[in-house]
Amino acid sequence: MQLCSSASPSQATAVLCLTAVLFSSLFCPSNAGLFNTAAEPEQLVQCINDKHSPQQGTTWENAMADVPASFRAAGVWWSAKPQQIPLTVVTQLSVNRLTQLWAQCKSWPGPLSAAVHLSIQQSQVGPLSLRNEQTVKKAVRSILDFHAASEKEPACQLDIILVYELYTDKQAILLYPVNQLRNLARLQARTELIGLMDVDMLVSSKLTKSMLVPEVSAIMIDTCRKNTVYVIPAFETYGTMQEAADQADKLVRQSKTFLVRSVASRVIAPFDARRFSLGHNTTNYKEWYSTEKQYEVSYSARYEPWMVVNRKAVPWHDVRFRGYGQNKIVHVAHVNASGFKFVVHPSAFIIHRAHEITAARTQLLMDKKVYDKATRLKRQLPLDTVYGHSKLLWESAKRDMDSGLFRPVVDPATEYCLSRLSWWNAWSL
């Protein structure tokens, strides 16, 4: 995809065009506009940046006070490939996890909307330092090259938006804005169905094949219009990190029959079965192994499956949940509280691709130990930690859901963009 109006701009020219918008508020020469393919990408960058506040930096205090992040869009790249599958996988990641995005994209030949986050740290709000300007430019070049490579891959139809967030407090970098990025990736999607996935999940070829059959995809679309979501059973592989990742790359291309045999031989297992069975047991894997038909499951507390949903029907993610913990659980609980049914897809599956443990997860596990100890000893609970704060938010959300009063907090840019983007048709929350 070209970003400027010239017939064949070099990558350097494209980068300069983007950075001109970022740092000088200049656009490409008059009769051209920033993009030459369609108005939509420009609309997305514009509405995000219209709500960007250069005087807002993320600190631990304002994050704990549930102030949404202020994103600045550094660039957007959309695939020029024709759309054949009416389902977009939506995902989010930090800029250092492009390897996982590459693996996910190769597993899914349909549309994929990715929101990529860049953390920028400096002590003062306002204009970026020269060093941080260079950091953003480097990220833009990296994403530009990554997207160009993805366009050469047969099984990759990738749309990327790169945003950065200014942190004026180093500690606050642990508070990755996961739910706000999930909403941004959803905002960019343009198909009726979306798959709410994390970047470390590979999508089975069976979902691709089923969505390419018009009669099958029509049934899924119609089902999701009737307050129903599709649960996609999730699995994980074992071994060293590299062994587990390689095994996931291989198994995701296999049939359901092969996968079930692999479960029996203990090469693969339901996701998180050893650590947090509450998260996925409701999917009823025993039923899934033997069925050829979709089946309904009843929601249970702390259920957190990955789902295919109607883009405009399901609730949005609550942006108050940052860092690691509770962020997906509260969304699934809200989907249930909003009256949606959960139906398990009979043949599609996803596989977790192993990766290094993130700093956010490490911090959460440390915080949880402190929290659990305080609970056990009946001491004052530490609510100013990632774990303590997310648990407090979750308990408050549960009470509000029980009384029918819960409303997720959505950032101002998302609300504003919904009223401006052509593919959302002036939709509002």
Backbone torsions as a table, in degrees:
resi	resn	phi	psi	omega
1	MET	NA	131.5	177.9
2	GLN	-89.5	144.5	-176.0
3	LEU	-103.3	-17.0	-179.1
4	CYS	-117.9	-180.0	-171.8
5	SER	-88.9	-16.2	-178.1
6	SER	-65.4	157.1	-172.0
7	ALA	-63.2	-42.7	-178.5
8	SER	-139.5	69.4	-177.4
9	PRO	-66.8	143.4	175.3
10	SER	-73.2	166.8	176.7
11	GLN	-60.7	-37.2	179.7
12	ALA	-62.2	-40.7	178.6
13	THR	-63.5	-42.0	179.5
14	ALA	-61.9	-43.4	178.9
15	VAL	-62.3	-42.8	179.9
16	LEU	-62.0	-39.0	178.3
17	CYS	-60.8	-45.4	180.0
18	LEU	-64.2	-45.7	-176.6
19	THR	-70.1	-25.8	175.0
20	ALA	-63.7	-41.4	177.6
21	VAL	-65.1	-42.0	-177.2
22	LEU	-63.6	-48.3	-165.3
23	PHE	-108.5	-16.7	-178.2
24	SER	-125.4	-3.8	-176.8
25	SER	57.6	32.2	177.3
26	LEU	-102.6	149.1	178.1
27	PHE	-113.0	172.1	176.6
28	CYS	-63.6	165.4	-173.6
29	PRO	-51.5	145.1	-173.6
30	SER	-33.1	-116.7	-167.7
31	ASN	-30.6	12.3	-172.7
32	ALA	-112.9	-46.1	-171.3
33	GLY	76.3	175.1	-175.9
34	LEU	-79.2	-29.4	-177.2
35	PHE	-125.6	148.1	-178.9
36	ASN	-113.4	9.6	-179.3
37	THR	-99.8	-45.1	-179.2
38	ALA	-166.0	165.8	-177.7
39	ALA	-76.2	-23.3	-169.8
40	GLU	-57.5	-48.2	-179.3
41	PRO	-60.1	-39.5	178.9
42	GLU	-63.2	-39.2	177.6
43	GLN	-58.5	-42.8	-176.7
44	LEU	-65.6	-47.4	177.9
45	VAL	-60.3	-43.9	-175.7
46	GLN	-63.8	-46.2	-175.9
47	CYS	-71.3	-33.5	174.9
48	ILE	-63.4	-46.9	-175.8
49	ASN	-74.8	-23.9	174.6
50	ASP	-60.3	-30.9	-177.8
51	LYS	-100.4	3.7	178.0
52	HIS	-73.7	134.8	178.3
53	SER	-110.9	105.8	-179.5
54	PRO	-65.6	-13.7	179.7
55	GLN	-95.0	9.4	178.0
56	GLN	-112.3	119.4	172.6
57	GLY	-115.4	143.7	-178.9
58	THR	-78.5	126.5	174.0
59	THR	-121.6	165.9	176.8
60	TRP	-59.9	-40.0	-176.1
61	GLU	-65.8	-46.4	-177.6
62	ASN	-74.3	-26.5	174.2
63	ALA	-68.5	-41.4	176.6
64	MET	-67.6	-21.6	175.8
65	ALA	-89.3	7.8	174.4
66	ASP	66.9	32.6	174.2
67	VAL	-80.0	122.0	179.7
68	PRO	-60.4	152.5	176.8
69	ALA	-67.3	152.4	174.1
70	SER	-107.4	104.1	-178.2
71	PHE	-86.6	145.9	168.3
72	ARG	-117.0	123.1	179.5
73	ALA	-76.6	123.2	-180.0
74	ALA	-94.7	-17.2	178.9
75	GLY	170.2	161.3	178.0
76	VAL	-142.4	138.3	-179.1
77	TRP	-133.4	123.6	-179.9
78	TRP	-115.5	145.8	178.8
79	SER	-68.5	142.7	176.3
80	ALA	-93.3	1.2	-177.8
81	LYS	-72.9	144.0	179.6
82	PRO	-66.7	142.5	-177.0
83	GLN	-84.9	123.5	-178.9
84	GLN	-117.9	-17.5	-177.1
85	ILE	-115.3	125.3	-175.8
86	PRO	-81.6	35.6	-178.6
87	LEU	-141.1	123.6	177.2
88	THR	-106.0	125.1	170.1
89	VAL	-76.8	126.0	179.3
90	VAL	-111.8	134.3	-175.4
91	THR	-149.4	170.8	-179.8
92	GLN	-144.1	155.6	-178.0
93	LEU	-165.8	160.3	169.9
94	SER	-84.2	159.9	-171.5
95	VAL	-64.3	-18.5	-179.6
96	ASN	-89.1	9.9	-179.0
97	ARG	-118.3	31.4	-179.0
98	LEU	-65.4	-26.6	177.6
99	THR	-59.8	-40.4	178.5
100	GLN	-68.2	-39.0	178.1
101	LEU	-63.3	-39.0	179.3
102	TRP	-61.5	-45.5	179.4
103	ALA	-64.2	-41.4	179.0
104	GLN	-64.4	-43.2	-177.9
105	CYS	-64.1	-37.7	178.8
106	LYS	-69.1	-21.8	179.6
107	SER	-85.4	-13.5	-172.0
108	TRP	-134.2	108.1	-177.9
109	PRO	-82.8	-2.3	177.4
110	GLY	-84.5	-176.7	178.7
111	PRO	-60.6	140.2	177.9
112	LEU	-135.1	120.9	179.8
113	SER	-105.9	118.2	-177.5
114	ALA	-119.8	129.8	172.1
115	ALA	-102.4	118.1	-176.2
116	VAL	-107.2	131.3	-172.9
117	HIS	-110.8	132.7	176.4
118	LEU	-119.0	123.1	177.3
119	SER	-87.0	126.6	177.2
120	ILE	-118.2	126.5	-178.1
121	GLN	-116.0	128.1	169.6
122	GLN	-155.8	158.2	-170.8
123	SER	-74.6	-24.1	-175.6
124	GLN	-120.0	148.4	172.3
125	VAL	-77.8	176.8	-179.5
126	GLY	101.9	-156.2	-177.7
127	PRO	-58.2	147.0	177.8
128	LEU	-70.7	148.6	173.5
129	SER	-67.3	162.0	178.8
130	LEU	-57.4	-41.0	179.6
131	ARG	-62.8	-42.1	-179.9
132	ASN	-72.3	-32.0	172.4
133	GLU	-58.5	-43.1	179.7
134	GLN	-66.1	-34.9	177.5
135	THR	-63.2	-42.7	178.7
136	VAL	-66.5	-43.5	179.2
137	LYS	-60.5	-40.8	178.7
138	LYS	-62.8	-41.4	178.6
139	ALA	-64.9	-40.1	178.3
140	VAL	-61.0	-46.2	179.4
141	ARG	-62.1	-40.5	-180.0
142	SER	-63.0	-45.5	179.4
143	ILE	-68.4	-37.7	177.9
144	LEU	-59.3	-47.3	178.5
145	ASP	-65.1	-41.3	-179.6
146	PHE	-61.5	-45.4	-178.8
147	HIS	-67.2	-39.2	177.9
148	ALA	-60.2	-41.1	178.2
149	ALA	-66.6	-37.8	-179.3
150	SER	-65.9	-31.4	179.2
151	GLU	-68.2	-19.8	178.2
152	LYS	-87.8	-11.9	179.2
153	GLU	-84.4	126.5	179.2
154	PRO	-57.8	-40.9	-176.2
155	ALA	-99.3	61.1	178.9
156	CYS	-163.6	114.4	179.2
157	GLN	-126.9	83.4	-162.7
158	LEU	-107.3	130.7	168.9
159	ASP	-112.2	127.9	-178.5
160	ILE	-125.5	136.2	165.7
161	ILE	-120.2	129.6	178.7
162	LEU	-104.2	124.7	177.2
163	VAL	-125.8	151.7	172.6
164	TYR	-121.5	154.7	179.9
165	GLU	-127.1	130.5	-179.1
166	LEU	-88.3	122.6	176.8
167	TYR	-108.2	124.5	175.3
168	THR	-102.3	10.6	179.8
169	ASP	-140.2	114.7	-175.0
170	LYS	-58.4	-40.4	-178.7
171	GLN	-59.4	-32.2	-175.0
172	ALA	-69.5	-14.3	179.7
173	ILE	-61.0	-24.1	175.8
174	LEU	-64.5	-19.7	-174.6
175	LEU	-90.2	64.1	178.8
176	TYR	-58.2	127.2	-173.9
177	PRO	-81.0	65.9	-169.7
178	VAL	-59.7	-46.1	-176.3
179	ASN	-73.6	-32.8	176.8
180	GLN	-66.3	-36.5	177.5
181	LEU	-71.4	-35.7	175.1
182	ARG	-60.3	-41.9	177.9
183	ASN	-65.0	-37.3	179.8
184	LEU	-65.9	-43.1	177.8
185	ALA	-63.2	-39.0	176.3
186	ARG	-65.3	-39.3	179.5
187	LEU	-59.0	-35.4	-178.0
188	GLN	-77.8	-22.6	-176.9
189	ALA	-68.8	148.6	-175.5
190	ARG	-130.1	0.5	175.9
191	THR	-89.4	162.6	-179.0
192	GLU	-68.2	-37.5	178.6
193	LEU	-100.9	144.2	173.1
194	ILE	-132.6	148.0	175.1
195	GLY	-105.3	115.0	-178.7
196	LEU	-82.0	98.7	-173.7
197	MET	-126.7	152.0	169.0
198	ASP	-91.1	159.4	-170.3
199	VAL	-70.0	-16.5	179.7
200	ASP	-92.5	13.9	177.5
201	MET	-106.2	126.7	175.8
202	LEU	-93.6	142.7	-174.1
203	VAL	-102.3	129.3	-176.3
204	SER	-66.8	150.6	178.9
205	SER	-65.6	-21.4	-179.8
206	LYS	-64.4	-37.3	177.6
207	LEU	-65.7	-39.9	177.0
208	THR	-59.1	-50.3	-176.7
209	LYS	-61.7	-41.3	-178.5
210	SER	-68.1	-36.9	-178.7
211	MET	-73.6	-17.9	177.6
212	LEU	-83.0	-9.6	176.3
213	VAL	-92.1	112.8	-173.9
214	PRO	-53.4	-40.8	-178.2
215	GLU	-65.0	-38.1	-178.7
216	VAL	-71.9	-46.6	179.9
217	SER	-64.3	-33.5	178.1
218	ALA	-64.6	-38.4	177.8
219	ILE	-64.6	-43.2	179.7
220	MET	-64.4	-42.3	178.7
221	ILE	-61.6	-46.4	-179.0
222	ASP	-64.4	-40.9	179.6
223	THR	-62.4	-43.7	-178.3
224	CYS	-70.7	-19.2	174.8
225	ARG	-74.3	-14.4	-175.3
226	LYS	-106.0	47.4	177.2
227	ASN	51.0	48.1	178.8
228	THR	-134.1	143.2	174.3
229	VAL	-120.2	149.9	175.9
230	TYR	-96.5	123.9	172.6
231	VAL	-85.3	131.0	176.6
232	ILE	-105.4	112.2	-177.9
233	PRO	-55.9	137.3	-175.2
234	ALA	-115.0	145.4	-178.3
235	PHE	-133.8	166.9	175.1
236	GLU	-142.4	151.1	179.5
237	THR	-103.2	168.5	-175.5
238	TYR	-123.6	173.6	-178.6
239	GLY	113.2	-165.7	173.3
240	THR	-64.6	166.5	-178.1
241	MET	-55.7	-45.8	-178.2
242	GLN	-69.2	-40.3	178.0
243	GLU	-61.8	-44.2	-179.1
244	ALA	-65.5	-40.4	179.2
245	ALA	-65.7	-43.9	179.6
246	ASP	-63.0	-40.9	179.3
247	GLN	-64.2	-40.4	178.0
248	ALA	-63.0	-43.0	179.1
249	ASP	-58.3	-35.5	-178.5
250	LYS	-79.2	-47.6	-173.3
251	LEU	-68.5	-27.8	-176.7
252	VAL	-66.6	-18.3	179.1
253	ARG	-90.6	-3.5	-175.6
254	GLN	-91.1	170.9	-179.9
255	SER	-78.5	167.5	175.4
256	LYS	-61.4	-40.3	179.9
257	THR	-58.8	-44.5	179.1
258	PHE	-64.3	-40.4	179.9
259	LEU	-62.3	-44.9	-179.2
260	VAL	-62.1	-39.6	176.0
261	ARG	-63.5	-36.8	179.4
262	SER	-68.1	-32.9	175.0
263	VAL	-64.9	-43.8	-179.6
264	ALA	-62.1	-33.7	179.6
265	SER	-89.6	5.2	175.2
266	ARG	64.1	30.4	172.7
267	VAL	-81.5	-28.6	-176.4
268	ILE	-145.5	158.4	-178.1
269	ALA	-151.2	163.4	174.7
270	PRO	-54.1	144.2	-174.6
271	PHE	-62.0	133.7	173.5
272	ASP	61.3	20.1	-177.3
273	ALA	-62.2	-30.3	-177.7
274	ARG	-84.4	-30.4	-171.9
275	ARG	-101.1	-39.6	-173.0
276	PHE	-150.6	75.4	-174.2
277	SER	-64.6	-24.9	179.4
278	LEU	-61.3	-26.3	-175.3
279	GLY	-66.9	-29.4	-172.0
280	HIS	-138.8	-6.0	-178.7
281	ASN	-58.1	-31.2	-178.6
282	THR	-59.6	-24.5	178.6
283	THR	-59.5	-24.0	178.3
284	ASN	62.7	70.4	-177.2
285	TYR	-62.3	-35.4	179.6
286	LYS	-58.1	-41.5	176.6
287	GLU	-65.7	-42.4	-176.1
288	TRP	-63.8	-37.2	-177.4
289	TYR	-58.8	-31.5	-172.3
290	SER	-109.4	-8.9	-173.7
291	THR	-93.9	156.7	171.7
292	GLU	-118.3	5.9	-178.3
293	LYS	-122.6	150.2	175.3
294	GLN	-67.8	152.4	-179.5
295	TYR	-143.9	150.9	-178.0
296	GLU	-90.1	143.2	173.7
297	VAL	-125.0	152.8	179.1
298	SER	-93.2	138.9	179.0
299	TYR	-59.9	143.2	172.2
300	SER	-132.4	156.5	-176.1
301	ALA	-55.4	134.0	175.8
302	ARG	71.9	16.9	173.9
303	TYR	-67.6	136.1	-179.0
304	GLU	-146.1	61.5	179.0
305	PRO	-75.3	164.2	167.8
306	TRP	-89.8	142.3	-166.6
307	MET	-136.1	154.5	166.3
308	VAL	-104.0	129.4	-172.1
309	VAL	-140.2	167.2	170.3
310	ASN	-74.4	129.3	-173.5
311	ARG	-57.2	-37.4	-174.7
312	LYS	-98.4	-8.1	-171.4
313	ALA	-92.4	-43.4	-171.9
314	VAL	-76.5	157.1	177.7
315	PRO	-61.7	161.0	176.3
316	TRP	-88.5	161.5	178.5
317	HIS	-75.1	145.4	-179.8
318	ASP	-83.6	116.0	-172.6
319	VAL	-75.4	-6.6	176.8
320	ARG	-67.5	-22.5	-179.6
321	PHE	-84.0	109.0	179.8
322	ARG	-120.9	163.8	-178.7
323	GLY	70.9	-151.6	-174.1
324	TYR	-109.0	133.4	174.2
325	GLY	117.5	127.0	172.6
326	GLN	73.1	-13.7	-169.4
327	ASN	-62.8	-39.4	179.2
328	LYS	-86.2	-33.1	179.3
329	ILE	-58.8	-44.2	-177.8
330	VAL	-68.3	-33.2	179.1
331	HIS	-68.2	-45.7	179.9
332	VAL	-64.0	-39.0	176.9
333	ALA	-61.2	-38.8	179.4
334	HIS	-69.9	-37.3	174.9
335	VAL	-57.5	-45.0	178.3
336	ASN	-64.8	-45.5	-178.7
337	ALA	-64.6	-22.7	179.4
338	SER	-84.4	1.6	173.6
339	GLY	95.4	12.7	-179.8
340	PHE	-80.6	146.2	172.6
341	LYS	-92.3	152.0	177.6
342	PHE	-110.5	117.5	179.2
343	VAL	-118.3	131.9	-178.1
344	VAL	-89.2	128.3	177.4
345	HIS	-66.0	131.8	-171.0
346	PRO	-76.5	-16.6	-174.5
347	SER	-132.8	-26.5	-178.4
348	ALA	-76.8	153.4	176.2
349	PHE	-153.6	165.1	175.1
350	ILE	-130.0	154.7	-178.1
351	ILE	-129.4	131.1	176.7
352	HIS	-70.2	132.4	177.1
353	ARG	-101.2	116.3	-172.6
354	ALA	-59.4	147.8	179.7
355	HIS	-154.7	171.1	178.2
356	GLU	-65.5	146.8	177.7
357	ILE	-66.9	131.4	-178.0
358	THR	-76.2	159.5	177.5
359	ALA	-61.6	-35.2	-179.4
360	ALA	-64.3	-41.6	179.1
361	ARG	-68.3	-40.9	178.3
362	THR	-58.8	-44.5	179.5
363	GLN	-63.7	-40.8	-179.8
364	LEU	-61.2	-44.1	-179.1
365	LEU	-63.1	-38.2	176.6
366	MET	-65.6	-44.7	179.4
367	ASP	-62.2	-38.7	-177.7
368	LYS	-64.3	-39.3	178.1
369	LYS	-60.7	-44.0	179.2
370	VAL	-64.4	-43.2	-179.3
371	TYR	-63.7	-46.4	-178.6
372	ASP	-64.2	-37.3	178.3
373	LYS	-65.3	-43.1	178.3
374	ALA	-62.5	-38.5	178.0
375	THR	-64.6	-45.1	-178.2
376	ARG	-63.7	-38.6	-178.0
377	LEU	-91.2	3.1	179.6
378	LYS	57.2	42.6	176.3
379	ARG	-98.6	173.7	177.9
380	GLN	-62.9	131.6	-176.4
381	LEU	-76.7	136.9	178.6
382	PRO	-79.3	97.5	-174.8
383	LEU	-94.4	-1.6	180.0
384	ASP	-99.9	18.5	173.9
385	THR	-103.3	167.6	178.3
386	VAL	-57.5	-48.8	-178.1
387	TYR	-67.4	-46.9	-178.6
388	GLY	-60.9	-41.3	-178.5
389	HIS	-69.5	-43.9	-178.8
390	SER	-66.5	-34.6	178.1
391	LYS	-67.9	-40.4	177.1
392	LEU	-61.9	-44.4	178.0
393	LEU	-62.1	-42.9	-178.6
394	TRP	-62.6	-44.2	-179.5
395	GLU	-66.1	-37.4	176.1
396	SER	-66.2	-42.0	179.4
397	ALA	-62.6	-41.9	178.9
398	LYS	-59.4	-44.6	179.5
399	ARG	-61.4	-42.9	-179.4
400	ASP	-67.1	-36.4	177.2
401	MET	-65.4	-41.4	179.9
402	ASP	-61.9	-31.0	-179.4
403	SER	-98.4	3.7	178.2
404	GLY	73.9	20.8	-175.4
405	LEU	-108.9	-2.5	-173.0
406	PHE	-70.8	135.7	174.2
407	ARG	-140.5	118.4	-177.7
408	PRO	-66.1	144.4	175.5
409	VAL	-80.6	125.2	178.1
410	VAL	-118.0	140.1	-175.5
411	ASP	-68.3	155.4	-177.2
412	PRO	-58.9	-35.2	-178.2
413	ALA	-65.5	-41.2	178.8
414	THR	-63.2	-46.9	178.6
415	GLU	-59.6	-43.2	-178.9
416	TYR	-65.7	-45.0	-178.0
417	CYS	-64.7	-34.1	178.6
418	LEU	-59.9	-30.3	-179.5
419	SER	-87.0	-6.7	-174.5
420	ARG	-115.0	-29.5	-172.3
421	LEU	-79.1	133.1	-174.2
422	SER	-62.9	-34.2	-177.3
423	TRP	-80.1	-3.1	172.3
424	TRP	-104.4	-6.2	174.0
425	ASN	52.1	49.7	178.3
426	ALA	54.4	36.2	179.1
427	TRP	-69.5	149.4	179.0
428	SER	-134.1	155.9	-179.6
429	LEU	-72.6	NA	NA
